[in-house]
Amino acid sequence: MHLYLIRHCQSSNNAVLDKKQSSDESVPGGAWVDEMVPDPPLTDKGVKQGKILARFLSEHGDSNTSPNPPHDTQNISGFNISHIYCSLMTRSIVTAGYVSQALQLPLVVWQDIHECGGVFTKDTDSGKRIGVPGPNYEYFRSTYPDLVIPEKIDADGWWNRPTENLGDIDKRVNRVHNQILERHAGKDHRVAMVTHVGFYHHLLSSILNVHKSSKRDLWLHLNNAAISHIDFNREGTRVNYLNRADHMPRELIT
């Protein structure tokens, strides 16, 4: 089984953070905080990234090479993706939607691969994160009619609980890690998971048995629309590449 961990394309919150990092960071809690939203859409740049990503995943490959040759660590023969998962966050659904359409594969929700913390806003006085409900089933069904939603969604909103702590994240990540193997290990599946950078860091840390810390003294980064390729085989786990972004023109790397 091959696992492709793909970060969603640039969201409006990503653009806000980029702006904040390029400004005077000595000013605590600047105006950029007010521009953050709980479930951000893609930016115009993110839409461009999504279309390029989808085209790359669908068209990349040497036509003279047979599909899925042994040890094709760099996907010379193409990606030949068989399954696509997304979270219930807008930036993941929309990014994965481009890929799903290009590959003509169903887009399946996996709630547990959402970004760390869940859906939240910040209290303007205390600065604390406050969980917000998120959209409900009827919203997803009407807005994304082709989305496959095998899991139950609360009528009051799919999140609808407090933000996660590090222990909660670890439990969820370990659950996803085990479920990936239960669903796909030992099969000729090529699984694309369109997820989020924080979740990616924790999931990859779990797969590689890397120590995780709230201090972020070690961080496994993934650019918007970048790809990491992990191979699970009889011998164990092979990391073929991480944070591949060579399919993006320089001006669209974020």
Number of C-alpha atoms within 10 A of each C-alpha: 19 24 21 21 26 29 27 32 34 27 23 21 20 18 18 16 16 13 12 17 10 8 12 10 10 7 9 8 12 12 11 14 16 12 11 17 14 17 20 15 20 24 17 13 17 26 19 15 27 24 17 19 26 21 16 17 20 19 15 16 18 12 11 7 11 11 16 16 11 6 10 13 17 12 18 16 18 20 23 18 19 14 18 22 24 30 22 28 25 18 27 27 25 22 29 30 27 20 27 24 13 17 19 11 14 17 21 23 21 20 20 18 24 22 19 23 18 25 26 22 18 16 10 11 6 7 11 12 16 16 19 19 18 20 21 18 17 14 13 18 13 10 10 13 11 14 18 16 17 10 11 10 17 15 13 12 16 20 20 18 15 15 18 17 11 14 9 12 20 19 11 20 24 16 13 18 15 13 12 14 13 10 11 17 17 12 12 12 16 21 22 25 25 30 29 25 21 18 21 25 19 25 24 17 19 17 14 12 10 13 9 16 11 8 7 8 7 13 14 15 14 23 18 25 30 25 26 20 23 22 19 17 14 9 6 7 14 15 13 15 14 17 18 15 19 10 18 18 10 9 7 17 18 19
